[in-house]
C-alpha cells in the first residue's frame, strides 16, 4: 500500500487517487508534488508506451500563469526563443535561462489569449522567478498558479483513444498546438505534446475536483486499445534523446551544450534574460557537449543517486548524467556531458560504483 501525508510543502495531483487505485508502487518528488514513477511492472509499462497507449499522472507539470496587459512582454523577457509570432492556441518549447545563460527550466509556453499565457514547467520554482522579474521591470501582469493539472495519454495508439473521447478533430492538431474544450462538462485544454517520442496528448484539467472523473473517462475509452498506467520514467526518454533539465544539466549548463540551441533565437530583444550571455557563448563556442553512451556489459545497471565521472585516456572529461537498460538495444545506455574536445566514436571509461566500465560515445538520439 502506497501512502502519503500531504502538507503545504508536498501535495498530490488531482489524479493521485486514481494512480493509487491503479496500483502505484513508486513515486518521486517533482515541483514539491508527488509524481508516480511505476505501477509495479516497469517492463510492461515500457512496452505499453512503445507499442500501445499509456496514461500518466503528470500534474507535477505545474502551471505558471501570466495574465494582464504585459503578459506577452513578460513571456518574452523570460524566453530566449522568439514568441512574437506565437498565435492563440499555440504552444512553444522554451529553454528558460538565467542571466549567465544557464538553463533553469524548459517549459512549454501556451498562449491562451493575447493577455494570457501558461508556462507548463519542469522542476524548479519559475513562478517566483517570473514574479520577481515582473516586479523589477514594473510590468502590469499578474503571476499566479491556476487550477490546471495535465494528464498525459502517450504511445502510438494515443491518438485513437483521444479521438474516441473528443472527436476526430484532435487528429488535425499540430505538435504543441492546443484547443480548449469540455469533456462531460469538465473544462480542459487538449494539446498534442508529452515527454515521449511515441506520440500523444496532454489533457490540461481546469477543475481539480474532477481528476478522478477525467482519469476514468480516458481509462474506459482506452480499453479497446489496451490502455494502462505508466509514467515519464521509462528507458524510452533516454533512447529518444529527451533532455531532463536538472537531471542531465548542472548549474553551469547552457542550451547549446545539451542540443537545445535550435530553440534559442539570438536576435530577440536585449531585455530578454540571458540573451547577452547566450550570444557570447555562441560566438566563443561551447566547452562541453552532450553525447550518448553505450556501455559494455549485458546486465541491467541503472544510475544511482549520483552522477558518475567519465575518463578519456586517463583524464576526467565529464560525467554520465543518466543510465538505463534499453530493452530495444539490449544494453545499458546513458548521456555524457563532456568536454567538446572528445567526439562521438571515442571509447571512454565510466567510473561506476561497481568499478570502471568501458563505453562508446555516440550521437543522440539512440533510436
Secondary structure, DSSP 8 states (H G I E B T S, - for coil): ------BTTBB--TTHHHHHHTT--EEEEETTEEEEEESS-HHHHHHHHHHS-EEEE-TTS-EEEEESTTHHHHHHHH-SS--TT--TTBEEE--EE-TTSBEEE--EEEEEETTEEEEE--SS-HHHHHHHHHHHTT---EEE--S-EEEEEESTTHHHHHHHHH-GGGGG--TTBEEEEEETTEEEEEES--SSSS-EEEEEES-GGGHHHHHHHHHHHTGGGT-EEE-S-STHHHHTT---TTTS--TT-BGGGGT-GGG--TTS-TTSTTHHHHHHHHHH--SEEEEEEEES-SS-----SS-EEEEETTEEEEEEEEEEEETTTTEEEEEEEEETTS-TT-EEEEEETTEEEEEEEE-S---
